[in-house]
């Protein structure tokens, strides 16, 4: 019995620390989706109810609505109409998908005029949240089984947690629900974890079971077939599109629907027949439905309106009603508003379990390490074992240099403990080299939208293409560095971990994810290394002062000037910001400036996180210049851009910190340089160009894009001066909206493919600075087309492709 309990304990905490964070994401996104309708109506109240232009106006009949829609959109076929009995509710129109696509466009229409209404402002956000909740932002066919597996993990967590806390007197309810606030430390954490878990147990069982149903198509098909609700059974019951094609008479169809339902409906979706169809399928909810998915199906002949089949939810057997209730059970709407609140609170409680679970786990690990340290302390020194005498490979991939620093610190700690190490970047590491190491530690950053750093892209692509269990002999650990503000937080680290497991490698410990250099997460990495290699954690401590001293503190620089550069632009205002310091400071071209913004009202609110900007000047200018685009949101200006461009008074002290940017460093020699960017990305390019002008390096090519020459030709005078001096051999200024067809910097690169290849052959370094969405991937694709994938990989591996994109 004790063995069984230990086994379930191991299973419980293992699933908790591996899947718990992802389950938290799924739970939080599910909580948001539970109140999607209310949030949408709050943001766009005009889309919830439409007022007629005239007091006596009547809603259009379905036939009139369809005729007007088809007349206004002749190139699109209306596939379905959703109508509401409530006066003023907009109709929902589903257009047939274009050839080659799975889904067509869905829009809301004015029920009085058939005019299409604006798309809900929150729709894109909710589509993203829904994709995160259902598929973790992965492709649907990939993400569904992943979330299904996580739902199974939630089910195991709930049941194993119930087993682990089963009291000796299970019938005494106080033993289940009593939370003793007099407890402290680990005891209180365990009590809180267990009591809240018991309260939310039923909700998690429902979420887990229904999540498995939605996540695995095979499970769903079996359940549906067993309940008589499978596709084959529904096709057999409903005539569907059978029969010769006929001309649709929606007036007759609608009259027959009203007669068949006796007006007892609140919402109906009319699925209109395609070219070869003869039936209209009406899926409707009664005026007071049992729940939101208690749909009734009525099949009507498209020409005569004759009802050919009527399948009512209330007439279904119990199994059929349960299957049709899975979605409202999952969302909590089966029990109305109280059910939604309960499911939402249980979803939010996943954060509590993640926090308390990790605290309990880490506390247990600290206790174990303390015991182990005491044993090591009193043991006699001995010779290195055969295993410890083997070299450990430490591979890193970095964009800004942070991953390299952590990798070097890790290597120093291991070497101090007598463990041999080999440190390599992924750019110089071949996949075959892994065959020669038994233990590999990976320290990798994620760049952009889940991508590897530029220098690691070629390795990542080749490594992912390997198949089979080639690395069964390898034991590994992964430290993934990232920024949780991105949807694909630590995406490259997670992908690397997946590929290693796919090739048979065995993890020394669960992957450690770090948000913006979080010291607690780095501490987890250190403890994991110490545990895996049987080291004393004190081996790290001597390295911490050196690491800490490498980071400068924030300093106050005076806001001397801000100038609007693009008055009248179609884009958001772009300002040049100038900062001065009482003491001289030095920095390299391409450096970043971290700005610590303040709240606009100067309040006791929580401190804001720093924001990074490309420095647009060089040290010889005697000041820091930035190009800052105002970010405008529904609730006002962005925190940092608003602080710099509007809220901070001239003469105010701005808290800043200069940060090196190794991935965007200046070329060491007088080699050709190609500078590509858009918008405020000119800042990073300008610092390099000024540096090269000062050094007398004249073979420069600038490709820069903005909207309109009349309003967005920022720094035109400076560019003209460089051209007059002969320091810009080629300049391509691309204004996307000065002609009927949009043109971007990547288009200009394709047009100049021959010259681009010549510059690259002459050893040119390519710099890209600007927007991560649109411009950067567009330039990437253009370079890949011009140079070929291998040519671009070689450019990256040689350190000649340097990006500062955001």
PATIRO-270250 format. One record per residue (C-alpha): residue in three letters; x, y, z. Coordinates in steps of 0.001 Angstrom, whole numbers, padded with zeros to 6 digits, always signed. Layout:
BEGIN
ALAXYZ
...
//
This chain:
BEGIN
UNK+000000+000000+000000
UNK+002845+002371+000843
UNK+004484+001583-002510
UNK+001226+002366-004340
UNK+000885+005667-002543
UNK+004489+006636-003377
UNK+003904+005722-007012
UNK+000787+007884-007232
UNK+002642+010716-005477
UNK+005404+010576-008095
UNK+002834+010540-010902
UNK+000929+013453-009363
UNK+003870+015795-008926
UNK+005455+014802-012254
UNK+002320+015666-014214
UNK+001888+018783-012100
UNK+005335+020218-012820
UNK+005423+019183-016487
UNK+001848+019841-017599
UNK+000689+022166-014834
UNK+001891+025391-016446
UNK+000237+024555-019760
UNK-002970+023514-017988
UNK-002889+026902-016293
UNK-002814+028589-019702
UNK-005691+026435-020915
UNK-007657+027153-017742
UNK-007167+030918-017876
UNK-008100+031066-021548
UNK-011171+028943-020808
UNK-012192+031352-018052
UNK-012057+034219-020547
UNK-014101+032258-023092
UNK-016792+031506-020496
UNK-017867+035153-020628
UNK-017116+035787-024285
UNK-020636+036955-025132
UNK-020800+039406-022228
UNK-017348+040830-022949
UNK-018140+041203-026661
UNK-021429+042948-025912
UNK-019686+045261-023456
UNK-017036+046258-026009
UNK-019426+046494-028979
UNK-022916+047136-027596
UNK-024132+048248-031027
UNK-023551+044770-032412
UNK-025761+043135-029795
UNK-028918+045005-030721
UNK-029600+047080-033831
UNK-032144+049895-033759
UNK-034260+050408-036910
UNK-033820+053665-038807
UNK-037590+054204-038762
UNK-039835+053592-035779
UNK-042240+051425-037791
UNK-039562+049415-039612
UNK-040010+045660-039635
UNK-037251+043061-039785
UNK-036623+041559-043201
UNK-037955+038098-043850
UNK-035289+035440-044410
UNK-036021+035476-048144
UNK-035662+039273-048330
UNK-032490+039130-046264
UNK-031014+036477-048554
UNK-031943+038355-051744
UNK-030355+041578-050521
UNK-027197+039817-049357
UNK-026748+037992-052655
UNK-027390+041208-054607
UNK-024832+043120-052530
UNK-022251+040313-052702
UNK-022674+038646-056104
UNK-019372+036827-055963
UNK-020148+035045-052694
UNK-022730+032356-051946
UNK-024587+032504-048652
UNK-024236+029059-047106
UNK-026193+029638-043897
UNK-028281+032249-042112
UNK-028678+032437-038336
UNK-031730+034358-037159
UNK-032925+035359-033698
UNK-036457+035773-032431
UNK-035365+038669-030195
UNK-036144+041959-031933
UNK-033109+043865-033161
UNK-030611+041001-032840
UNK-028297+041025-035894
UNK-028455+038053-038223
UNK-025315+035959-038673
UNK-024296+035229-042250
UNK-021991+032374-043227
UNK-020555+032724-046709
UNK-019402+029606-048563
UNK-015617+029102-048385
UNK-013523+030051-051412
UNK-012042+027141-053391
UNK-009313+025362-051455
UNK-010299+026758-048039
UNK-012146+025001-045227
UNK-014124+027894-043812
UNK-015845+030886-045301
UNK-016285+034349-043870
UNK-018817+034891-041056
UNK-020369+038348-040632
UNK-023219+040028-038752
UNK-025965+041699-040776
UNK-028512+044404-039939
UNK-031880+042570-039709
UNK-033669+045635-041156
UNK-031394+046482-044108
UNK-029160+043411-044650
UNK-026102+045689-044483
UNK-023051+043933-043072
UNK-022056+045307-039683
UNK-018446+046062-038648
UNK-016513+043108-037366
UNK-016517+042933-033551
UNK-013389+044594-032200
UNK-012736+041741-029803
UNK-013241+038984-032370
UNK-009562+038610-033295
UNK-008637+038479-029605
UNK-011193+035798-028851
UNK-010162+033765-031886
UNK-006613+033846-030558
UNK-007782+032861-027057
UNK-009906+030060-028491
UNK-006981+028771-030558
UNK-004820+028904-027429
UNK-007441+027067-025382
UNK-008272+024381-027924
UNK-004993+023876-029782
UNK-002303+025836-027875
UNK-001842+028007-030985
UNK-000626+024973-032912
UNK-002173+023678-036136
UNK-005529+022113-035344
UNK-004580+018535-036200
UNK-001455+018811-034036
UNK-002884+020815-031165
UNK-006059+018764-030577
UNK-004296+015580-029369
UNK-001928+017722-027276
UNK-004779+019414-025446
UNK-006552+016064-025212
UNK-003477+014612-023529
UNK-003372+017579-021160
UNK-007062+017014-020342
UNK-006195+013421-019496
UNK-003389+014778-017315
UNK-005890+017010-015498
UNK-008105+013978-014919
UNK-005174+012005-013481
UNK-004174+014961-011300
UNK-007707+015253-009897
UNK-008103+011530-009171
UNK-004590+011021-007830
UNK-004996+014111-005638
UNK-008228+012651-004266
UNK-006471+009364-003510
UNK-003476+011046-001876
UNK-005565+013137+000511
UNK-008186+010468+001328
UNK-008687+010865+005114
UNK-009016+008042+007598
UNK-012590+009101+008301
UNK-013928+009951+004847
UNK-017504+010523+006034
UNK-016490+013451+008260
UNK-016916+016446+005953
UNK-014705+018665+008103
UNK-011738+016453+007204
UNK-012316+017320+003551
UNK-013077+021040+003709
UNK-011369+022433+006826
UNK-008604+024930+006068
UNK-006503+025692+009130
UNK-005108+029234+008886
UNK-003060+028638+012015
UNK-000715+026445+010006
UNK+002491+027876+008556
UNK+004895+027048+005761
UNK+004682+023716+003995
UNK+001790+022487+006138
UNK-000408+025443+005210
UNK+000498+025170+001527
UNK-000452+021487+001494
UNK-003733+022190+003296
UNK-004635+024990+000878
UNK-003693+022863-002127
UNK-005744+019900-000909
UNK-008894+021736+000239
UNK-009261+023860-002895
UNK-008570+020772-004990
UNK-011399+018938-003234
UNK-013813+021809-003783
UNK-012950+022004-007489
UNK-012755+018220-007983
UNK-016081+017798-009777
UNK-015341+020697-012140
UNK-011969+019171-013043
UNK-013488+015749-013626
UNK-016009+017305-015997
UNK-013319+019418-017718
UNK-010966+016460-018049
UNK-013534+014027-019457
UNK-015048+016512-021876
UNK-011573+017728-022865
UNK-010587+014173-023796
UNK-013771+013930-025887
UNK-012904+017133-027787
UNK-009188+016399-028060
UNK-009240+012940-029669
UNK-011295+012404-032807
UNK-011259+008639-032296
UNK-012715+008978-028782
UNK-015340+011404-029998
UNK-016352+009123-032869
UNK-016701+006107-030559
UNK-018775+008045-028011
UNK-020999+009531-030710
UNK-021540+006173-032368
UNK-022346+004488-029055
UNK-024932+007201-028319
UNK-026459+006993-031774
UNK-025195+010470-032632
UNK-022395+009504-035007
UNK-022134+010921-038496
UNK-023495+007772-040136
UNK-026516+007687-037828
UNK-027291+011372-038384
UNK-026980+010981-042157
UNK-029352+008048-042070
UNK-031927+009977-039986
UNK-031719+013241-041890
UNK-032286+013299-045665
UNK-029718+016108-046069
UNK-029067+017016-049699
UNK-030696+013957-051219
UNK-032823+014397-054322
UNK-032580+016325-057575
UNK-031458+019946-057374
UNK-034350+022409-057142
UNK-034886+026159-057032
UNK-034859+027483-053474
UNK-038084+029115-052296
UNK-037119+030487-048902
UNK-040536+032086-048345
UNK-042199+028663-048396
UNK-039408+027120-046353
UNK-039739+029806-043690
UNK-043514+029477-043540
UNK-043245+025719-043157
UNK-040615+026161-040404
UNK-042879+028534-038456
UNK-045767+026113-038824
UNK-043737+023062-037769
UNK-042332+024796-034679
UNK-045535+026722-033845
UNK-043300+029736-033250
UNK-041503+028013-030345
UNK-037956+029071-031253
UNK-035385+031604-030105
UNK-032549+030995-032578
UNK-032370+029131-035884
UNK-029614+028407-038367
UNK-030822+027752-041909
UNK-028259+025729-043850
UNK-029013+026498-047476
UNK-028515+023850-050175
UNK-025521+023935-052471
UNK-025933+023603-056236
UNK-026892+019928-056127
UNK-028995+020108-052966
UNK-032695+019915-052438
UNK-032999+020284-048665
UNK-032746+023139-046187
UNK-031651+022060-042712
UNK-032961+024183-039853
UNK-031113+023791-036536
UNK-033020+025683-033864
UNK-033299+026268-030147
UNK-036684+026444-028493
UNK-037850+029664-026868
UNK-036747+028263-023500
UNK-034105+025666-024375
UNK-032705+023146-021919
UNK-029231+024545-022639
UNK-027365+026332-025411
UNK-026708+023137-027402
UNK-030166+021578-027024
UNK-030692+021886-030763
UNK-033622+020530-032753
UNK-033190+019636-036420
UNK-035825+020146-039064
UNK-035278+019175-042695
UNK-037371+021063-045273
UNK-037702+020639-049033
UNK-036034+023665-050624
UNK-038750+024254-053248
UNK-041985+023261-051515
UNK-041045+023830-047886
UNK-042401+020398-046984
UNK-041035+019122-043659
UNK-039341+015796-044394
UNK-037779+015101-041015
UNK-038081+016654-037545
UNK-035631+015534-034868
UNK-036319+017036-031466
UNK-033746+017189-028671
UNK-036355+016263-026047
UNK-037189+013040-027925
UNK-033615+011773-027968
UNK-032629+008901-025678
UNK-030592+009761-022592
UNK-027285+008910-024291
UNK-028073+011203-027194
UNK-029021+014081-024894
UNK-025799+013616-022895
UNK-023617+013722-026017
UNK-025333+016911-027134
UNK-024702+018337-023655
UNK-020927+017836-023660
UNK-020109+021388-024744
UNK-022384+023114-022179
UNK-021035+020738-019533
UNK-017489+021715-020476
UNK-018291+025454-020374
UNK-020581+025223-017339
UNK-023545+026699-019236
UNK-025506+023473-018672
UNK-026280+024838-015176
UNK-026778+028425-016337
UNK-024891+031384-014878
UNK-023983+029577-011595
UNK-022376+026802-013616
UNK-020340+029253-015644
UNK-019138+030989-012495
UNK-018120+027675-010915
UNK-016203+026549-014027
UNK-014540+029961-014307
UNK-013421+029952-010675
UNK-012117+026403-010980
UNK-010155+027443-014079
UNK-008669+030414-012255
UNK-007825+028132-009318
UNK-005313+026344-011568
UNK-003007+029290-010871
UNK-003251+028507-007158
UNK-002373+024857-007775
UNK+000548+025807-009994
UNK+001963+028140-007344
UNK+001384+025932-004299
UNK+002387+022800-006201
UNK+005690+024308-007271
UNK+006343+025704-003811
UNK+005730+022289-002284
UNK+007906+020607-004879
UNK+010771+023069-004524
UNK+010568+022909-000743
UNK+010868+019143-000926
UNK+013813+019431-003286
UNK+015563+021927-001006
UNK+015129+019525+001885
UNK+016594+016676-000128
UNK+019499+018827-001275
UNK+020203+019946+002274
UNK+020380+016313+003368
UNK+022604+015459+000425
UNK+024853+018448+001141
UNK+025269+017333+004715
UNK+026234+013874+003536
UNK+028769+015347+001117
UNK+030077+017632+003827
UNK+030983+014743+006106
UNK+032151+012344+003419
UNK+035830+011855+002589
UNK+037162+013238-000710
UNK+037628+010606-003389
UNK+038651+010246-006994
UNK+036386+011136-009859
UNK+034091+008375-011044
UNK+034145+007137-014590
UNK+030946+009005-015336
UNK+032136+012334-013970
UNK+035362+012060-015952
UNK+033406+012213-019212
UNK+033076+015599-020849
UNK+029714+017326-020803
UNK+028680+019272-023884
UNK+027139+022688-023142
UNK+025452+024037-026277
UNK+023946+027521-026397
UNK+022004+029687-028813
UNK+021815+033400-028084
UNK+020489+036573-029683
UNK+021516+039178-027113
UNK+024296+037320-025257
UNK+022346+036283-022144
UNK+022260+032582-023032
UNK+026006+032631-023636
UNK+026647+034140-020179
UNK+024514+031468-018494
UNK+026233+028722-020502
UNK+029685+029964-019500
UNK+028645+030210-015831
UNK+027314+026658-015993
UNK+030567+025444-017515
UNK+032609+027259-014845
UNK+030595+025694-012022
UNK+030958+022199-013463
UNK+034678+022621-014052
UNK+035143+023907-010512
UNK+033614+020638-009348
UNK+035945+018571-011516
UNK+033520+017892-014376
UNK+035007+018349-017836
UNK+032993+020514-020253
UNK+032954+021500-023913
UNK+031125+024734-024763
UNK+029821+025298-028306
UNK+027306+027524-030036
UNK+024607+025786-032033
UNK+025981+027522-035114
UNK+029203+025487-034860
UNK+027530+022275-033690
UNK+026611+019510-036113
UNK+023854+017040-035337
UNK+026355+014189-035661
UNK+028518+015698-032916
UNK+025843+014744-030384
UNK+026655+011082-030985
UNK+029974+011599-029145
UNK+028517+012906-025874
UNK+026522+011104-023206
UNK+025403+014248-021396
UNK+024388+017513-023082
UNK+023147+020729-021488
UNK+021285+023187-023718
UNK+020953+026909-022963
UNK+018780+028390-025696
UNK+016921+031642-026249
UNK+013685+032031-028157
UNK+013543+034871-030633
UNK+010437+036495-032053
UNK+007418+034257-032534
UNK+008868+030998-031191
UNK+011895+030992-033510
UNK+015487+030056-032665
UNK+018083+032844-032601
UNK+019390+033678-036048
UNK+022671+031847-035504
UNK+020858+028613-034575
UNK+018316+028440-037370
UNK+020292+026130-039638
UNK+021045+023680-036818
UNK+017421+023713-035645
UNK+016115+022897-039111
UNK+018602+020069-039715
UNK+018086+018632-036240
UNK+014290+018615-036573
UNK+014599+016666-039841
UNK+016424+013772-038164
UNK+014247+010738-037568
UNK+014456+007729-035306
UNK+015851+007092-031833
UNK+019454+008060-032635
UNK+020132+009671-029256
UNK+019103+006943-026805
UNK+022499+007199-025156
UNK+022128+010951-024472
UNK+020918+012404-021179
UNK+020152+016092-021453
UNK+018845+019194-019739
UNK+017305+022268-021372
UNK+017285+025843-020069
UNK+014846+027813-022237
UNK+015075+031616-022126
UNK+012155+033708-023323
UNK+009633+036444-022690
UNK+006164+035436-021508
UNK+004606+038433-023271
UNK+004974+036444-026480
UNK+002351+033801-027249
UNK+005067+031252-028022
UNK+006954+031749-024755
UNK+010183+029674-024833
UNK+008954+028201-028114
UNK+012397+027185-029401
UNK+013345+025555-026099
UNK+010104+023574-026102
UNK+010605+022530-029725
UNK+014171+021447-028975
UNK+012995+019440-025964
UNK+010360+017738-028127
UNK+012873+016882-030863
UNK+015339+015460-028327
UNK+012662+013208-026847
UNK+011554+012143-030329
UNK+015092+010971-031038
UNK+015241+008881-027861
UNK+017212+011227-025593
UNK+016342+011111-021887
UNK+015828+014231-019785
UNK+017990+014629-016683
UNK+015280+016909-015262
UNK+012216+018783-016545
UNK+012951+021676-018884
UNK+013521+024961-017037
UNK+011842+028009-018575
UNK+013084+031510-017763
UNK+011127+034707-018267
UNK+013382+037720-018917
UNK+016299+036362-016876
UNK+014137+035597-013835
UNK+016607+034757-011044
UNK+014294+032200-009441
UNK+014134+030233-012690
UNK+017922+030476-013091
UNK+018116+029156-009541
UNK+015989+026170-010578
UNK+018456+025490-013377
UNK+021365+025669-010989
UNK+019689+023339-008531
UNK+018775+020930-011301
UNK+022403+020861-012510
UNK+023661+020386-008975
UNK+021242+017530-008442
UNK+021945+015843-011783
UNK+025737+015969-011358
UNK+025772+015518-007582
UNK+027390+018929-007035
UNK+027188+021240-004083
UNK+025070+024260-004957
UNK+027723+026474-003368
UNK+029753+025989-006554
UNK+027562+028624-008166
UNK+027704+031220-005451
UNK+031197+032452-006206
UNK+030098+033242-009741
UNK+027099+035400-008826
UNK+028909+038704-008009
UNK+030638+038702-011393
UNK+027359+038006-013151
UNK+025512+040694-011227
UNK+028198+043329-011817
UNK+027863+042913-015590
UNK+024452+044613-015476
UNK+024404+048375-015149
UNK+021946+050061-012822
UNK+019315+052448-014160
UNK+020495+056042-014404
UNK+018611+059311-014717
UNK+019103+061027-018111
UNK+017525+064428-018796
UNK+014806+064627-021463
UNK+016231+067470-023553
UNK+014152+067383-026742
UNK+011324+065566-028509
UNK+010423+066338-032103
UNK+007499+065036-034158
UNK+008973+063681-037384
UNK+005887+062664-039379
UNK+003225+065342-039069
UNK+000174+064459-041181
UNK+001184+060801-041524
UNK-001363+058029-041879
UNK+000589+056161-039231
UNK+000931+056844-035529
UNK+003117+059814-034544
UNK+006862+059151-034641
UNK+009065+061252-032339
UNK+012801+061795-032081
UNK+013715+061757-028384
UNK+016995+063221-027132
UNK+018433+062427-023704
UNK+021489+063974-022021
UNK+023605+062913-019054
UNK+025830+064943-016774
UNK+028611+062358-017090
UNK+030084+060932-020277
UNK+028919+057495-021352
UNK+030161+055201-024075
UNK+028279+052609-026100
UNK+028664+050703-029332
UNK+026579+051212-032459
UNK+023567+048918-032403
UNK+023138+049135-028616
UNK+019754+049082-026902
UNK+018365+051433-024291
UNK+016113+050058-021573
UNK+013667+052728-020426
UNK+011858+052484-017090
UNK+008538+054304-017662
UNK+006452+055925-014942
UNK+002695+055959-014543
UNK+001227+059027-016280
UNK-000401+060244-013053
UNK+002773+059727-011017
UNK+000857+057385-008486
UNK+001894+054231-005842
UNK+000852+051893-008384
UNK+003111+048840-009026
UNK+006356+049714-010848
UNK+006334+049209-014606
UNK+008578+046837-016520
UNK+011357+048378-018645
UNK+010973+048713-022429
UNK+013826+048407-024924
UNK+014526+050837-027771
UNK+017232+050850-030449
UNK+019690+053691-029882
UNK+019679+055978-032932
UNK+022895+057855-032104
UNK+026535+057084-031340
UNK+028629+058038-028337
UNK+030398+060766-030351
UNK+027070+062627-030632
UNK+027230+063280-026876
UNK+023617+062294-026331
UNK+021222+059385-026726
UNK+018683+059735-029492
UNK+015687+057436-029949
UNK+012975+057120-032588
UNK+009787+056313-030686
UNK+006463+055519-032306
UNK+003434+056284-030133
UNK+001535+053104-029366
UNK-002166+053854-029135
UNK-004601+051504-027400
UNK-008264+051673-026513
UNK-007341+052793-022999
UNK-004848+055434-024109
UNK-001181+055652-025078
UNK+001285+052850-024477
UNK+003047+053080-021143
UNK+006614+053592-022358
UNK+005942+055388-025642
UNK+003369+057599-023918
UNK+005827+058425-021142
UNK+008572+059427-023566
UNK+006480+061243-026179
UNK+003731+062916-024136
UNK+003618+062545-020360
UNK+007195+063176-019196
UNK+007868+066963-019139
UNK+010921+068346-020904
UNK+013790+068497-018448
UNK+012507+065463-016544
UNK+014894+062694-015570
UNK+014234+059469-017482
UNK+015476+056247-015873
UNK+017445+054355-018524
UNK+020080+051682-018852
UNK+022333+051021-021860
UNK+022418+047374-022892
UNK+024833+045727-025292
UNK+023291+044023-028320
UNK+025866+041483-029596
UNK+023547+040099-032259
UNK+023415+043546-033874
UNK+027013+044639-033357
UNK+029006+046722-035817
UNK+031110+044997-038464
UNK+034681+044572-037287
UNK+036281+045431-040629
UNK+035638+047746-043566
UNK+033330+045352-045363
UNK+030218+046238-047411
UNK+027081+046634-045327
UNK+023430+046447-046358
UNK+020979+048192-044021
UNK+017314+047179-044293
UNK+014479+048507-042161
UNK+011150+050258-041848
UNK+009457+052804-039612
UNK+011135+053419-036267
UNK+013607+050684-037216
UNK+015635+053436-038865
UNK+016989+054105-035363
UNK+019195+051013-035263
UNK+020311+051547-038867
UNK+021150+055217-038256
UNK+023544+054462-035400
UNK+025481+052043-037619
UNK+025522+054445-040566
UNK+026784+057300-038378
UNK+029501+055021-036991
UNK+030587+054003-040496
UNK+030602+057637-041672
UNK+032883+058491-038757
UNK+035206+055599-039620
UNK+035222+056477-043321
UNK+033629+053214-044416
UNK+031751+054116-047584
UNK+030332+050966-049152
UNK+026856+051163-047681
UNK+023440+050275-049119
UNK+020267+051547-047409
UNK+016861+049969-048102
UNK+014241+051747-046008
UNK+010456+051720-046119
UNK+007691+053998-044868
UNK+004154+055009-045907
UNK+004304+058318-047840
UNK+007210+060484-048924
UNK+005237+063653-048215
UNK+004863+062905-044496
UNK+007170+060019-043534
UNK+010524+060960-045064
UNK+012178+061056-041654
UNK+015832+062082-041507
UNK+015728+062876-045242
UNK+018318+065646-044851
UNK+020792+063345-043128
UNK+020344+060683-045804
UNK+020849+063315-048526
UNK+024080+064450-046817
UNK+025435+060896-046763
UNK+024591+060542-050442
UNK+026301+063824-051285
UNK+029436+062666-049452
UNK+029440+059471-051486
UNK+029055+057346-048360
UNK+025837+055701-049514
UNK+026609+053807-052697
UNK+022961+052843-053102
UNK+019779+054120-051487
UNK+016327+052582-051955
UNK+013602+054549-050194
UNK+010358+052612-050521
UNK+007076+054396-049786
UNK+004366+051772-049776
UNK+001352+054070-050263
UNK+002625+056455-052905
UNK+001283+054237-055687
UNK-001824+052163-056310
UNK-000071+048864-055618
UNK+001678+048515-052265
UNK+005454+048106-052485
UNK+007667+047098-049569
UNK+011393+046760-048856
UNK+011320+043018-049560
UNK+009970+043750-053057
UNK+012863+046092-053726
UNK+015319+043392-052608
UNK+013803+040952-055105
UNK+014062+043569-057870
UNK+017756+044069-057044
UNK+018514+040341-056721
UNK+021575+040428-058978
UNK+023249+043315-057164
UNK+022282+041836-053793
UNK+024075+038593-054658
UNK+027163+040562-055745
UNK+027314+042481-052477
UNK+026937+039240-050477
UNK+029685+037613-052545
UNK+031921+040588-051666
UNK+031469+039810-047959
UNK+028601+042184-047116
UNK+027017+042139-043653
UNK+023222+042461-043688
UNK+021477+044475-040937
UNK+017707+044363-040450
UNK+015909+046633-037981
UNK+012190+047210-037596
UNK+008925+045375-037242
UNK+008912+041632-036480
UNK+005491+041277-038097
UNK+005433+041864-041842
UNK+008805+043410-042608
UNK+011247+041001-040916
UNK+009698+037739-042210
UNK+009210+039401-045608
UNK+012908+040277-045795
UNK+013741+036775-044592
UNK+011687+035245-047392
UNK+013187+037570-050010
UNK+016762+036751-048949
UNK+015911+033048-049008
UNK+014594+033407-052567
UNK+017587+035402-053773
UNK+020364+033519-051940
UNK+018723+030119-051490
UNK+018088+028471-048116
UNK+021672+027230-047836
UNK+023038+030638-048804
UNK+020990+032318-046099
UNK+022081+029676-043575
UNK+025725+030327-044458
UNK+025163+034073-044037
UNK+023707+033466-040572
UNK+026405+030965-039546
UNK+029119+033456-040512
UNK+027520+036137-038350
UNK+026745+038305-041386
UNK+022973+038453-040888
UNK+022273+040673-037883
UNK+018771+041635-036784
UNK+017213+043944-034227
UNK+013490+043386-034729
UNK+010586+043814-032356
//
